[in-house]
Amino acid sequence: MKVAVYGIEFQSSVIPYVEQLFKLLKERRVELWVYKRFDTFLSSSVTSGAWHVFDNKDELPKDIDFMLSLGGDGTMLSAVSIIRNSEIPITGINLGRLGFLASINKNDIATALDRLLEGDYGIEKRTLLSVKAEGKNLFNGDSFALNDITVLKRRSSAMITTSVYLNGELLNAYWADGIIIATPTGSTAYSLSCGGPIILPDSNNFVITPISPHNLNVRPLVISDRDVLTLEIESRSNEFLLSCDSKTTDLHTDTKLTVAKADFLVNLIRLKDENFLSILRQKLLWGIDSRNY
């Protein structure tokens, strides 16, 4: 079996869990492929071993079985930028806090790893967003997001105006700190904290969520994932911030953005007793009532 491992630098408190994982992988004779920057960190801080090193998806063997992301949800998003459209299944061991995407608890590494190696899991196909700007190479070609694409004010206390066109027709001019365009996966992230709805992964929808809008009657809007959005931004500072999951860049307000469904999906691994609804109840404490305890 061939397994890729992606990670970033982490706190010393989780070193025992990482060492446990690599020990178990070695005992099970797994052929390991470790992300180059993570390998550098491991060899100087934690452990080293006889594994292969990769820097991008093209350096991974075609028959890699799956990728393990070590960290929190942010690390998972970064890992998706590496595997891109390769269709490599991915799952995460949560070494952070919430762990909505990286759903394997660090205390369950041994049991979860055995199940993964035995193929005792299902695949959830998750939709992504893409963002384009005419004449610009956004994020060096990594202009896709599993969670959300966000436009934010930059270097000014004043709000920005984001004119959003839905399939060429004006939807609204959002006078706010910014707007979030989220996938169903991202509906439980930044969008949720700004009052957006939770969307089931297979609902074929996106959600547009304003960030601190000036007009209180402007509410989040659920749209079809077949829709194409065009964004035009006005700002006193003549610039704004574009966020694409964990990637950010400054842009001038003369930049017109096009946001649409990406042309590939991500294969997210879920153990057989784990699904979106159970994670929702567990991670967000959905339905928990202190009067019952």
Backbone hydrogen bonds in HBPLUS format (Angstrom, degrees):
<---DONOR---> <-ACCEPTOR-->    atom                        ^
c    i                          cat <-CA-CA->   ^        H-A-AA   ^      H-
h    n   atom  resd res      DA  || num        DHA   H-A  angle D-A-AA Bond
n    s   type  num  typ     dist DA aas  dist angle  dist       angle   num
A0031-GLU N   A0001-MET O   2.85 MM  30  6.05 161.1  1.88 174.6 169.3     1
A0065-ASP N   A0002-LYS O   2.82 MM  63  5.49 156.5  1.87 142.8 150.4     2
A0003-VAL N   A0031-GLU O   2.98 MM  28  6.30 159.4  2.02 159.8 165.5     3
A0033-TRP N   A0003-VAL O   2.95 MM  30  6.20 145.9  2.07 153.2 154.6     4
A0004-ALA N   A0066-PHE O   3.02 MM  62  6.36 165.4  2.04 152.0 156.2     5
A0068-LEU N   A0004-ALA O   2.76 MM  64  6.16 160.3  1.79 157.1 160.6     6
A0005-VAL N   A0033-TRP O   2.74 MM  28  6.13 152.4  1.82 157.9 161.6     7
A0035-TYR N   A0005-VAL O   2.97 MM  30  6.26 159.5  2.01 175.7 176.2     8
A0006-TYR N   A0068-LEU O   2.80 MM  62  6.15 166.2  1.82 165.3 168.3     9
A0070-LEU N   A0006-TYR O   2.87 MM  64  6.25 162.5  1.90 161.6 166.8    10
A0014-VAL N   A0011-GLN O   3.25 MM   3  6.10 164.2  2.27 121.7 125.0    11
A0015-ILE N   A0012-SER O   3.19 MM   3  5.28 163.9  2.21 107.7 112.6    12
A0017-TYR N   A0014-VAL O   3.08 MM   3  5.48 127.7  2.37 109.5 122.1    13
A0018-VAL N   A0014-VAL O   3.25 MM   4  6.61 156.4  2.31 153.8 160.6    14
A0019-GLU N   A0015-ILE O   2.92 MM   4  6.14 166.0  1.94 162.7 166.4    15
A0020-GLN N   A0016-PRO O   2.96 MM   4  6.06 149.7  2.06 137.3 145.8    16
A0021-LEU N   A0017-TYR O   3.03 MM   4  6.27 156.5  2.09 144.1 149.6    17
A0022-PHE N   A0018-VAL O   3.11 MM   4  6.43 167.9  2.13 156.7 157.8    18
A0023-LYS N   A0019-GLU O   2.99 MM   4  6.10 151.8  2.07 145.1 153.4    19
A0024-LEU N   A0020-GLN O   2.95 MM   4  6.19 158.5  2.00 151.8 157.1    20
A0025-LEU N   A0021-LEU O   2.93 MM   4  6.19 158.8  1.97 153.2 159.5    21
A0026-LYS N   A0022-PHE O   3.01 MM   4  6.11 152.6  2.08 140.4 147.3    22
A0027-GLU N   A0023-LYS O   2.97 MM   4  6.21 159.5  2.01 147.8 153.5    23
A0028-ARG N   A0024-LEU O   3.03 MM   4  6.20 144.7  2.16 144.6 153.5    24
A0030-VAL N   A0025-LEU O   3.09 MM   5  5.48 175.1  2.09 163.3 162.4    25
A0029-ARG N   A0026-LYS O   3.03 MM   3  5.05 159.1  2.08 107.7 111.3    26
A0052-HIS N   A0032-LEU O   2.94 MM  20  6.14 165.3  1.96 156.5 151.9    27
A0034-VAL N   A0052-HIS O   2.84 MM  18  6.19 166.4  1.85 154.4 150.7    28
A0054-PHE N   A0034-VAL O   3.11 MM  20  6.18 153.5  2.18 135.3 139.7    29
A0038-PHE N   A0035-TYR O   3.04 MM   3  5.31 117.1  2.45 105.3 121.2    30
A0039-ASP N   A0035-TYR O   2.81 MM   4  6.04 150.6  1.90 156.8 166.8    31
A0036-LYS N   A0054-PHE O   2.76 MM  18  5.44 148.4  1.86 162.7 159.9    32
A0040-THR N   A0036-LYS O   3.09 MM   4  6.44 150.8  2.18 147.6 154.5    33
A0041-PHE N   A0037-ARG O   3.21 MM   4  6.50 156.2  2.27 141.5 147.0    34
A0042-LEU N   A0038-PHE O   2.86 MM   4  6.11 163.2  1.89 154.5 159.2    35
A0043-SER N   A0039-ASP O   2.92 MM   4  6.03 167.3  1.94 152.5 155.6    36
A0045-SER N   A0041-PHE O   2.97 MM   4  5.92 131.7  2.21 145.0 157.8    37
A0046-VAL N   A0042-LEU O   2.86 MM   4  4.86 151.6  1.94 127.4 136.7    38
A0047-THR N   A0042-LEU O   2.88 MM   5  5.34 119.9  2.25 120.4 136.5    39
A0051-TRP N   A0049-GLY O   3.09 MM   2  5.78 123.2  2.42 106.8  91.1    40
A0059-GLU N   A0056-ASN O   3.07 MM   3  5.67 157.7  2.12 116.6 123.3    41
A0060-LEU N   A0057-LYS O   3.14 MM   3  5.36 164.1  2.17 108.8 113.4    42
A0064-ILE N   A0061-PRO O   3.27 MM   3  5.61 146.8  2.39 120.4 116.7    43
A0067-MET N   A0089-PRO O   2.83 MM  22  6.27 151.4  1.91 151.0 160.5    44
A0091-THR N   A0067-MET O   3.08 MM  24  6.48 154.7  2.15 163.3 170.2    45
A0069-SER N   A0091-THR O   2.89 MM  22  6.20 153.3  1.96 148.0 156.3    46
A0093-ILE N   A0069-SER O   2.83 MM  24  6.17 155.9  1.89 162.6 169.6    47
A0071-GLY N   A0093-ILE O   3.14 MM  22  6.30 172.8  2.14 167.2 169.5    48
A0095-LEU N   A0071-GLY O   2.88 MM  24  4.48 156.4  1.94 106.8 114.8    49
A0076-MET N   A0072-GLY O   3.22 MM   4  6.59 149.6  2.32 142.3 150.7    50
A0077-LEU N   A0073-ASP O   3.00 MM   4  6.35 154.3  2.07 150.0 156.2    51
A0078-SER N   A0074-GLY O   3.10 MM   4  6.39 152.4  2.18 142.8 150.0    52
A0079-ALA N   A0075-THR O   2.89 MM   4  6.16 148.5  1.99 145.0 154.3    53
A0080-VAL N   A0076-MET O   2.99 MM   4  6.32 147.7  2.10 148.6 156.7    54
A0081-SER N   A0078-SER O   3.11 MM   3  5.18 125.4  2.42  95.3 109.0    55
A0082-ILE N   A0079-ALA O   2.94 MM   3  5.10 139.0  2.11 100.2 112.6    56
A0083-ILE N   A0079-ALA O   3.08 MM   4  6.52 160.2  2.12 157.6 161.2    57
A0084-ARG N   A0080-VAL O   2.89 MM   4  5.72 151.9  1.97 146.6 154.1    58
A0086-SER N   A0083-ILE O   2.95 MM   3  5.63 158.9  2.00 143.9 150.9    59
A0090-ILE N   A0267-ASN O   2.91 MM 177  6.33 151.7  1.99 163.2 172.6    60
A0269-ILE N   A0090-ILE O   2.86 MM 179  5.64 174.0  1.87 145.1 147.0    61
A0104-ILE N   A0092-GLY O   3.13 MM  12  6.16 159.2  2.18 166.6 163.5    62
A0094-ASN N   A0104-ILE O   2.77 MM  10  5.71 156.3  1.82 152.0 160.1    63
A0103-SER N   A0101-LEU O   2.98 MM   2  5.41 121.5  2.33 108.9  92.4    64
A0108-ASP N   A0105-ASN O   2.89 MM   3  5.36 162.0  1.93 117.0 123.0    65
A0112-ALA N   A0108-ASP O   2.94 MM   4  5.95 169.8  1.95 163.5 166.9    66
A0113-LEU N   A0109-ILE O   2.85 MM   4  5.84 161.0  1.88 153.2 158.4    67
A0114-ASP N   A0110-ALA O   3.17 MM   4  6.38 161.7  2.21 147.7 152.0    68
A0115-ARG N   A0111-THR O   3.17 MM   4  6.45 158.4  2.22 147.4 153.1    69
A0116-LEU N   A0112-ALA O   2.91 MM   4  6.17 152.4  1.99 149.0 157.2    70
A0117-LEU N   A0113-LEU O   2.91 MM   4  6.12 164.6  1.94 156.4 159.7    71
A0118-GLU N   A0114-ASP O   3.00 MM   4  6.14 136.8  2.19 139.8 151.4    72
A0120-ASP N   A0115-ARG O   2.81 MM   5  5.00 153.3  1.88 161.0 157.4    73
A0119-GLY N   A0116-LEU O   3.08 MM   3  5.10 154.3  2.14 100.6 108.7    74
A0122-GLY N   A0270-ARG O   2.74 MM 148  5.30 171.8  1.75 165.1 163.6    75
A0270-ARG N   A0122-GLY O   2.96 MM 148  5.30 164.8  1.98 146.6 148.2    76
A0124-GLU N   A0268-LEU O   2.79 MM 144  5.02 171.9  1.79 151.7 154.3    77
A0268-LEU N   A0124-GLU O   2.83 MM 144  5.02 163.8  1.85 155.9 151.1    78
A0126-ARG N   A0266-VAL O   2.85 MM 140  5.12 168.6  1.86 151.9 154.6    79
A0266-VAL N   A0126-ARG O   3.01 MM 140  5.12 162.9  2.04 142.7 148.1    80
A0262-ALA N   A0128-LEU O   2.90 MM 134  5.29 176.0  1.90 129.2 130.4    81
A0129-LEU N   A0145-ALA O   2.87 MM  16  5.13 161.6  1.91 148.4 153.2    82
A0145-ALA N   A0129-LEU O   2.79 MM  16  5.13 149.4  1.89 141.4 148.4    83
A0130-SER N   A0260-ALA O   2.75 MM 130  5.51 158.1  1.79 168.6 171.7    84
A0260-ALA N   A0130-SER O   3.07 MM 130  5.51 157.8  2.12 149.2 156.0    85
A0131-VAL N   A0143-SER O   3.01 MM  12  5.64 156.4  2.07 153.5 155.7    86
A0132-LYS N   A0258-THR O   2.88 MM 126  5.16 151.6  1.96 143.0 152.5    87
A0258-THR N   A0132-LYS O   2.86 MM 126  5.16 153.5  1.93 149.7 155.3    88
A0136-LYS N   A0133-ALA O   3.01 MM   3  5.52 157.2  2.06 143.8 140.9    89
A0141-GLY N   A0138-LEU O   3.01 MM   3  5.92 147.8  2.11 128.2 133.8    90
A0142-ASP N   A0139-PHE O   2.89 MM   3  5.15 165.4  1.92 119.1 120.8    91
A0183-THR N   A0147-ASN O   2.98 MM  36  5.66 167.3  1.99 157.8 160.5    92
A0245-ASP N   A0148-ASP O   3.12 MM  97  5.72 146.0  2.24 167.6 175.5    93
A0149-ILE N   A0181-ILE O   2.90 MM  32  5.27 159.1  1.94 148.4 153.5    94
A0181-ILE N   A0149-ILE O   2.86 MM  32  5.27 159.3  1.90 152.9 159.8    95
A0150-THR N   A0243-SER O   2.84 MM  93  4.95 162.0  1.87 142.5 148.7    96
A0243-SER N   A0150-THR O   2.80 MM  93  4.95 168.3  1.81 153.4 156.4    97
A0151-VAL N   A0179-ILE O   2.99 MM  28  5.48 162.1  2.02 159.8 165.2    98
A0179-ILE N   A0151-VAL O   3.01 MM  28  5.48 137.8  2.19 138.5 151.4    99
A0152-LEU N   A0241-LEU O   2.87 MM  89  5.02 160.3  1.91 149.8 154.8   100
A0241-LEU N   A0152-LEU O   2.92 MM  89  5.02 175.7  1.92 149.8 151.1   101
A0153-LYS N   A0177-ASP O   2.96 MM  24  5.60 140.4  2.12 162.1 157.5   102
A0160-ILE N   A0176-ALA O   2.90 MM  16  5.76 158.3  1.95 167.8 163.3   103
A0176-ALA N   A0160-ILE O   3.05 MM  16  5.76 153.9  2.12 170.7 169.1   104
A0161-THR N   A0234-GLU O   3.01 MM  73  5.09 165.0  2.03 145.5 150.4   105
A0234-GLU N   A0161-THR O   2.84 MM  73  5.09 152.4  1.92 148.2 156.7   106
A0162-THR N   A0174-TYR O   2.84 MM  12  5.00 161.0  1.88 138.6 143.2   107
A0174-TYR N   A0162-THR O   2.82 MM  12  5.00 157.8  1.86 142.7 135.1   108
A0163-SER N   A0232-GLU O   2.79 MM  69  5.10 157.2  1.84 164.1 161.4   109
A0232-GLU N   A0163-SER O   2.97 MM  69  5.10 155.1  2.04 143.3 151.2   110
A0164-VAL N   A0172-ASN O   2.88 MM   8  5.60 174.3  1.88 168.3 168.2   111
A0171-LEU N   A0164-VAL O   2.76 MM   7  5.58 166.8  1.77 154.9 158.0   112
A0172-ASN N   A0164-VAL O   3.41 MM   8  5.60 153.5  2.48 139.1 146.1   113
A0165-TYR N   A0230-THR O   2.84 MM  65  4.97 162.3  1.87 149.9 155.4   114
A0230-THR N   A0165-TYR O   2.94 MM  65  4.97 152.5  2.01 138.2 146.2   115
A0166-LEU N   A0169-GLU O   2.66 MM   3  5.17 149.8  1.75 162.2 151.6   116
A0169-GLU N   A0166-LEU O   3.06 MM   3  5.17 167.9  2.08 113.5 114.9   117
A0167-ASN N   A0228-VAL O   2.82 MM  61  5.15 171.7  1.83 168.8 167.0   118
A0214-HIS N   A0175-TRP O   2.84 MM  39  5.82 171.3  1.84 167.9 164.9   119
A0177-ASP N   A0211-ILE O   2.92 MM  34  5.38 150.9  2.00 170.6 169.7   120
A0211-ILE N   A0178-GLY O   2.77 MM  33  5.10 162.1  1.80 149.4 143.2   121
A0180-ILE N   A0209-THR O   2.75 MM  29  4.99 158.2  1.79 142.2 149.9   122
A0209-THR N   A0180-ILE O   2.78 MM  29  4.99 166.7  1.80 151.2 155.9   123
A0182-ALA N   A0207-VAL O   2.90 MM  25  5.30 163.1  1.93 155.9 158.0   124
A0207-VAL N   A0182-ALA O   3.01 MM  25  5.30 153.6  2.08 145.2 152.3   125
A0187-SER N   A0183-THR O   2.88 MM   4  6.03 111.8  2.35 140.3 158.3   126
A0187-SER N   A0184-PRO O   3.19 MM   3  4.96 149.7  2.29  93.4 102.5   127
A0189-ALA N   A0186-GLY O   3.00 MM   3  5.07 162.0  2.03 112.8 114.4   128
A0192-LEU N   A0189-ALA O   3.07 MM   3  5.48 122.6  2.41 108.2 121.3   129
A0193-SER N   A0189-ALA O   3.33 MM   4  6.74 154.5  2.40 151.4 158.4   130
A0194-CYS N   A0190-TYR O   3.20 MM   4  6.50 127.4  2.49 142.9 156.7   131
A0194-CYS N   A0191-SER O   3.11 MM   3  5.18 141.1  2.26  98.3 109.7   132
A0196-GLY N   A0191-SER O   2.82 MM   5  5.06 154.9  1.88 146.0 140.7   133
A0195-GLY N   A0192-LEU O   3.05 MM   3  5.18 158.0  2.10 112.5 112.8   134
A0203-SER N   A0200-LEU O   3.12 MM   3  5.49 153.1  2.19 129.6 126.9   135
A0225-ASP N   A0204-ASN O   3.08 MM  21  5.43 152.7  2.16 127.8 122.8   136
A0206-PHE N   A0223-ILE O   2.91 MM  17  5.36 156.0  1.97 142.0 148.3   137
A0223-ILE N   A0206-PHE O   2.85 MM  17  5.36 162.8  1.88 146.2 152.1   138
A0208-ILE N   A0221-LEU O   2.79 MM  13  5.16 164.6  1.81 150.7 154.5   139
A0221-LEU N   A0208-ILE O   2.90 MM  13  5.16 153.4  1.97 140.8 149.1   140
A0218-VAL N   A0215-ASN O   3.13 MM   3  5.76 163.0  2.16 120.6 122.7   141
A0227-ASP N   A0224-SER O   3.20 MM   3  5.58 163.6  2.22 109.2 114.2   142
A0229-LEU N   A0259-VAL O   2.88 MM  30  5.06 175.0  1.88 161.9 160.7   143
A0259-VAL N   A0229-LEU O   2.80 MM  30  5.06 161.0  1.83 144.8 151.5   144
A0231-LEU N   A0257-LEU O   2.83 MM  26  5.01 160.4  1.87 141.7 147.9   145
A0257-LEU N   A0231-LEU O   3.03 MM  26  5.01 160.6  2.07 146.9 149.5   146
A0238-ASN N   A0235-SER O   3.07 MM   3  5.04 158.7  2.11 103.1 109.8   147
A0253-THR N   A0238-ASN O   3.14 MM  15  5.18 155.7  2.20 114.4 115.0   148
A0240-PHE N   A0251-LEU O   2.86 MM  11  5.50 153.2  1.94 156.1 164.0   149
A0251-LEU N   A0240-PHE O   2.91 MM  11  5.50 164.4  1.93 161.8 165.2   150
A0242-LEU N   A0249-THR O   2.90 MM   7  5.42 175.5  1.91 168.7 169.8   151
A0249-THR N   A0242-LEU O   2.95 MM   7  5.42 142.9  2.09 146.8 158.1   152
A0244-CYS N   A0247-LYS O   2.69 MM   3  5.07 167.1  1.71 155.3 159.5   153
A0247-LYS N   A0244-CYS O   3.08 MM   3  5.07 165.2  2.10 117.6 120.8   154
A0255-THR N   A0252-HIS O   2.97 MM   3  5.77 156.2  2.03 126.2 129.3   155
A0274-GLU N   A0271-LEU O   2.87 MM   3  5.25 152.4  1.95 128.3 129.0   156
A0279-ILE N   A0275-ASN O   3.00 MM   4  6.20 159.5  2.04 157.1 163.3   157
A0280-LEU N   A0276-PHE O   2.86 MM   4  6.01 148.0  1.97 141.9 151.6   158
A0281-ARG N   A0277-LEU O   3.04 MM   4  6.32 157.8  2.09 147.4 151.5   159
A0282-GLN N   A0278-SER O   2.98 MM   4  6.14 157.2  2.04 142.6 149.5   160
A0283-LYS N   A0279-ILE O   2.76 MM   4  5.69 170.9  1.77 154.1 157.0   161
A0284-LEU N   A0280-LEU O   3.09 MM   4  5.57 152.3  2.17 132.5 141.1   162
A0288-ILE N   A0285-LEU O   3.17 MM   3  5.48 166.1  2.19 125.7 126.7   163
A0292-ASN N   A0289-ASP O   2.89 MM   3  5.74 167.9  1.91 126.2 130.4   164
A0293-TYR N   A0290-SER O   3.12 MM   3  5.43 166.1  2.14 112.5 115.2   165
